[in-house]
Amino acid sequence: MLNSLKKLFVISRPISWPNTAYPFAAGYLVSGGSIDAVFIVATLYFLIPYNLLMYGVNDVFDYESDIRNPRKGGIEGAREQKAFHPIIMWSALLTNIPFVGYLLVAGTLLSAATLLIVIFFVVAYSIAKLRFKEIPVLDSITSSIHFVGPLVYALSVTGFSAEQFPYVVAFFLWGIASHAFGAVQDIIPDREGNLASIATVFGARWTVRVVFVFYLISAGLIASQGIPGLIVGIAGLLYAANIVPYLHITDKTSGIANIAWRRFIWLNLVTGFVITMVLIATESSILG
């Protein structure tokens, strides 16, 4: 039992837990929510069960390609044997049902529909017959929804407003760019496995250049939203700076993008800290 729990822990990618729980929690509180039952349940849901579903389903249906991918087997993806796959699927299902059930009942029709759509894209990305991850461009869009979805869900509970739109768009573009750049490092193993992605179609160099532009637009949108947004936007430029050395990368050398991808994982913690400090300062009226 303990060994299975350890495996499920790794599969859920704990390094990425904040990437989904934080957008919900911050979005919910900033848009008028409070530390109530919905906040607690949804934050816990997007912290662990949501990630177990997302990455668990991905690991099960990507098993054949993952065993040939040298970067898998650690924080970037598990390679559990097929005998463990039923445990992964059942664990993902059973941990999701109570949380999702509560949130569907506790919210509004809009928030319930939003949550179900977000979960659909989480499953559709990897599951057989749909496999959005193998449809170039849609793969990056779907991946972005995985992370923007919790924020949009939060806003669907508290109520959307026009001033929130630039932040959602900026986050969405950031998500598309981040997935696309992540796909660059897998161009060679993906092609060897007859898998398509945004990067296998556009090639390493053009994918990285589009990613660079998307990062700049995302940071610019945030920076245009006043002093707090300017600070966050400047922090967002770190993502663009991270990939500058790879603007001339080729398909043959695409594997070296993994260096920047590993930095990206830790950059999320840095920018998350900056955003947190800005939100605290803003709520305290320090930045107005």
Secondary structure, 3 states (H helix, E strand, C coil): CHHHHHHHHHHCCHHHHHHHHHHHHHHHHHCCCCCCHHHHHHHHHHHCHHHHHHHHHHHHHCHHHHCCCCCCCECCECCCCHHHHHHHHHHHHHHHHHHHHHHHHHCCHHHHHHHHHHHHHHHHCCCCCCCHHHCCCHHHHHHHHHHHHHHHHHHHHHCCCHHHHHHHHHHHHHHHHHHHHHHHCCHHHHHHCCCCCHHHHHCHHHHHHHHHHHHHHHHHHHHCCCHHHHHHHHHHHHHHHHHHHHCCCCCCCHHHHHHHHHHHHHHHHHHHHHHHHHHHHHHCCCCC
